[in-house]
């Protein structure tokens, strides 16, 4: 073989191809999971009819299957629907925008160390000498790459809204741009607070540090919370989905899209939350490490020194499981917390998260300089910052033009002497029997 075909190159290419297909499969079934989660929360059943029988009597036993065939049916529907392009749109940018959205979401994961290192051992057979990194690209500037790539997705949203020649789409694109600019700042501060403690930007070194000293979420819960909120805002996930809220903007930036171009926006959204959740797990939840979890015994296969093929599979499985658990928690947040108003989202970023991020970075830098970067000092620092925020929150000015105006004569602002009765006077309306 040519000299440029190294074991690291082969492993990196295999990792990229494998993880891309895993993310695409996860995206399909995360949509299914979100529909089922929302159904359970709203006391419904959700998709439970479409199986894998394809209408064939011989495959009748695959009918239903808890609705697991629904993502396949949705994909076929998107492929077969008419790809309609409205008149007076910028046709080049209108078609290019969904691609610009989905491309960064599918290339951001390449710097994630999914399974640590592999020493070439394959069930007792030594395939090569040396050690390779099970990642798409083992580069020292991986975090800078991730932040740069994640910020590119908003260009596709903005271009899609502008090229649609629709005022609602245009407003959605503007909202997404302002939201991205606002929440990139606290995201960078939370990342900087974590990297100051680690003292390195190498992903493998960060995982080894957490394996030895414990997950960073235990010592810096405030940074983890800031980072979690910002990745939801960056991905336009509810309650931060003001760029596409149906009550105000019909459908937002993708109002005029249909068929697969419309599906690419959803593909990009779920691929983005998978990649950002992988980064969250890397920084704060120990990656593939399971140490410091209660009731779980120590397992040598998940240590950074375990370089066999079985260890690689075990570490990859643990890492992916953590990522999917974070994504499921995002889904629960979406169907639990109502959508914030656009002005509330902006005020939350500029009046709360950015000041908190600034104070956190300065405080962590001082603690690291003093040599107090251990679990207990950092945890006490975070507790103190939480108390400071709780005390100072009522003192922050709440100026906003969106105040509730009383409507004279309504049930909430009755006229003088008026008694408001909102309950029905018919006794049948109060009966609980069917």
Helices and strands as residue ranges (DSSP letters): H 7-41, G 57-62, G 65-67, H 70-80, H 91-107, G 108-111, E 117-118, E 121-122, E 125-126, E 132-133, H 142-150, H 153-163, H 167-198, H 203-213, H 216-219, H 221-234, H 246-249, G 252-254, H 259-284, G 300-302, H 309-334, H 342-347, I 348-353, H 354-369, H 375-392, G 393-395, G 427-430
